[in-house]
Amino acid sequence: MIASVTGEVQFVGTTLAVVEVAGFGVEVHASTHTLAGLRVGSTTRLHTAYIARKDESPLLFGFSRADEKEVFTVMLGVSGVGPRTALAAVSALGPDDARRAIAAGDDKAFTAVPGIGPKSARRIVLELADKLVLPEPASVQGAQPQMQVWREQVVDALTGLGWSEKDAARGIDDALQTQPELADSGNVAEILRAVLSWLGTSKGTSHARTGGR
């Protein structure tokens, strides 16, 4: 596997670049963010993913940031998502917004990506909920405590899935009573899964979806 390439940039196009490596011009398909930062004649190092294709020539995809490559490769694990679609998602959303959309259950963010329809977008959000998570913030702006940050994100995700803010807040408190370590971690994806699991066992109670009352 070719994990990275380093060399002089020979060409920059709209969808790919050519990097000279040991005398060879290597064609690298790249995200718009990566291509925008490349300059002909400069030396670059790209994190790469080598994709072999049945009955077709293999392709090499390159990224200036390791987290772009991570989002790209993880998305390839979703049924129906090929390398060009995954690259389009990285280009359209970027790694941070892709993680935020997944954490919030925002499948509509992915339908804006060419080649991704509503069903595929929903599949991406569901299958990657535990694979692409938001990094813990290094610092919280202003005086807002870290707990408030993850709590708002979880409430937003739950309301986006159909629960009222009141039921979402109550569900968070009840679900984490027996798992206080999750609250301490501030891991949005894990907290959301725990709350959804708890709410799923509480259908027909005061924590059921508001539309099901």
C-alpha positions in Angstrom: 0.0 0.0 0.0 1.2 3.5 -0.8 0.6 5.5 2.4 2.1 8.8 1.2 4.0 10.4 -1.6 6.5 13.3 -1.4 7.9 15.2 -4.4 7.7 18.2 -6.7 4.3 19.2 -8.0 4.4 19.0 -11.8 0.7 19.7 -12.6 -2.5 20.8 -10.8 -5.8 20.2 -12.4 -9.5 20.4 -11.3 -9.6 16.9 -10.0 -6.0 15.6 -9.8 -2.4 16.6 -9.6 0.9 15.0 -10.8 3.7 14.7 -8.3 7.2 13.6 -9.4 8.5 10.8 -7.2 11.9 9.3 -7.8 11.7 10.4 -11.5 8.2 9.2 -12.1 5.2 11.4 -12.5 2.5 10.0 -10.1 -1.1 10.9 -10.9 -3.0 11.6 -7.7 -6.7 12.3 -7.5 -7.3 14.8 -4.7 -10.0 16.8 -2.9 -10.6 20.4 -3.8 -9.1 21.5 -0.5 -5.9 19.7 -1.2 -5.6 20.8 -4.8 -6.2 24.4 -3.8 -3.0 24.3 -1.6 -0.7 22.8 -4.3 1.6 24.9 -6.4 3.5 23.8 -9.5 7.2 23.6 -8.7 6.7 23.3 -5.0 7.4 20.2 -2.9 4.5 18.5 -1.3 3.8 15.5 0.9 0.4 13.9 0.5 -1.3 11.2 2.5 -2.5 8.7 0.0 -5.0 5.8 -0.4 -4.3 3.2 -3.2 -7.6 1.9 -4.6 -7.4 -1.2 -6.8 -10.4 -1.7 -9.1 -11.5 -4.9 -10.8 -10.9 -4.8 -14.6 -9.8 -1.2 -14.4 -6.6 0.7 -13.7 -5.9 1.4 -10.0 -6.3 4.9 -8.7 -4.2 6.8 -6.1 -6.0 9.4 -4.0 -4.1 12.1 -2.1 -4.9 14.4 0.8 -2.9 17.2 2.4 -4.5 16.4 5.8 -4.6 13.0 7.5 -8.1 13.5 8.7 -9.3 14.0 5.1 -7.8 10.6 4.2 -9.5 9.1 7.3 -13.0 10.3 6.3 -12.4 9.2 2.7 -11.3 5.6 3.6 -14.0 5.2 6.3 -16.7 6.2 3.9 -15.5 3.5 1.5 -16.8 1.0 4.0 -20.4 2.1 3.4 -22.3 0.0 0.9 -22.7 1.8 -2.4 -20.1 4.5 -1.7 -17.2 4.3 -4.2 -13.9 6.3 -4.2 -15.2 9.1 -6.4 -18.3 9.6 -4.2 -16.2 9.5 -1.0 -13.8 12.1 -2.5 -16.8 14.3 -3.5 -18.0 14.2 0.1 -14.6 15.2 1.4 -14.4 18.0 -1.1 -18.0 19.3 -0.4 -18.0 19.0 3.4 -14.5 18.7 4.6 -13.6 16.3 7.5 -14.9 18.5 10.3 -18.3 19.2 8.8 -18.7 15.5 7.8 -18.1 14.5 11.4 -20.5 17.1 12.6 -23.2 15.9 10.2 -22.8 12.3 11.3 -22.8 13.2 15.0 -26.0 15.2 14.5 -27.7 12.6 12.3 -27.8 15.2 9.6 -28.2 13.1 6.5 -29.4 16.1 4.4 -25.8 17.5 4.5 -24.7 14.5 2.5 -27.5 14.7 -0.1 -25.8 18.0 -1.2 -22.9 15.8 -2.4 -23.1 14.8 -6.1 -23.8 11.1 -6.3 -25.4 10.7 -2.9 -29.2 10.3 -2.7 -31.4 10.3 0.4 -31.1 6.6 1.1 -27.3 6.6 0.7 -27.0 9.6 2.9 -29.1 8.0 5.6 -27.0 4.9 5.4 -23.8 6.9 5.7 -25.0 8.6 8.9 -26.2 5.4 10.5 -23.2 3.2 9.6 -20.5 5.8 10.5 -22.0 7.0 13.8 -19.4 5.0 15.7 -16.6 5.3 13.2 -16.3 9.1 12.5 -16.6 11.0 15.7 -16.0 14.6 16.6 -12.6 15.2 18.3 -12.9 16.5 21.8 -12.4 20.3 21.8 -9.0 21.5 23.0 -10.7 24.5 24.6 -14.2 25.9 24.8 -14.7 29.4 23.7 -15.8 32.0 26.3 -17.1 30.7 29.6 -19.2 27.9 28.2 -18.3 24.7 30.1 -17.4 21.6 28.1 -20.5 19.7 29.3 -22.7 22.4 27.7 -21.0 21.8 24.4 -21.6 18.1 24.1 -25.0 18.4 25.6 -26.2 20.9 23.0 -24.8 18.7 20.2 -26.7 15.7 21.5 -29.9 17.6 22.0 -29.6 19.0 18.4 -29.1 15.4 17.1 -32.1 14.1 19.0 -34.4 16.9 18.0 -33.3 16.3 14.4 -34.4 12.7 14.8 -37.9 13.7 16.0 -37.8 14.1 19.8 -38.7 17.3 21.5 -36.0 19.3 23.3 -37.7 18.5 26.6 -37.7 14.8 26.0 -34.2 14.9 24.6 -32.9 16.7 27.7 -34.7 14.3 30.0 -33.5 11.3 28.0 -29.9 12.4 28.4 -30.2 12.8 32.1 -31.9 9.4 32.6 -29.7 7.5 30.2 -26.5 8.7 31.7 -27.4 8.2 35.3 -25.9 4.7 35.2 -23.1 5.8 32.8 -21.6 8.9 34.3 -18.3 8.1 32.7 -19.8 9.0 29.3 -20.8 12.4 30.5 -17.2 13.0 31.8 -15.7 11.9 28.5 -17.8 14.4 26.4 -17.8 11.9 23.5 -20.8 13.1 21.5 -21.2 9.9 19.4 -21.0 7.5 22.4 -23.4 9.6 24.4 -25.8 9.9 21.5 -25.8 6.1 21.1 -26.4 5.5 24.8 -29.3 8.0 24.8 -30.8 6.5 21.6 -30.6 3.0 23.1 -32.3 4.2 26.2 -35.0 6.0 24.3 -35.5 3.0 22.1 -36.4 0.9 25.2 -38.8 3.6 26.5 -41.3 3.8 23.6 -44.7 4.4 24.9 -43.4 6.3 27.9 -42.9 10.0 28.3 -39.6 9.7 26.4 -41.2 8.3 23.2 -41.1 10.4 20.0 -43.5 13.3 20.1 -44.9 12.2 16.8 -45.9 8.8 18.2 -48.0 10.2 21.0 
